[in-house]
Amino acid sequence: MAKLYRLKDGDEIDALIYEEYGFTAGAFEEVLRANQKILGLFPRGRYELGQGVDYLLLPDLKQATQKKKIVRLFT
């Protein structure tokens, strides 16, 4: 179930994502998609929270995002 995270001063999106999901690859993009109305992408490629943003939606992630198949080339 998706949940709302109440933001505090100094919160960083990537740190919040890692704390919640235990990884950032794939999770970062999903959180950005879920919050695209409140996040702004600035020219330097840095994501910043908009003014007056109190909450960040942390969506449920698909199983495929959480686990990646490992392929062994050599045994």
Buried (B, 14 or more C-beta within 10 A) or exposed (E): EEEEBEBEEEEEBEEBBBEBBEBBEBBBEBBBEBBEEBBEEEEEEEBEBEEEBEEBBBBEBEEEBEEEEEEEEEE
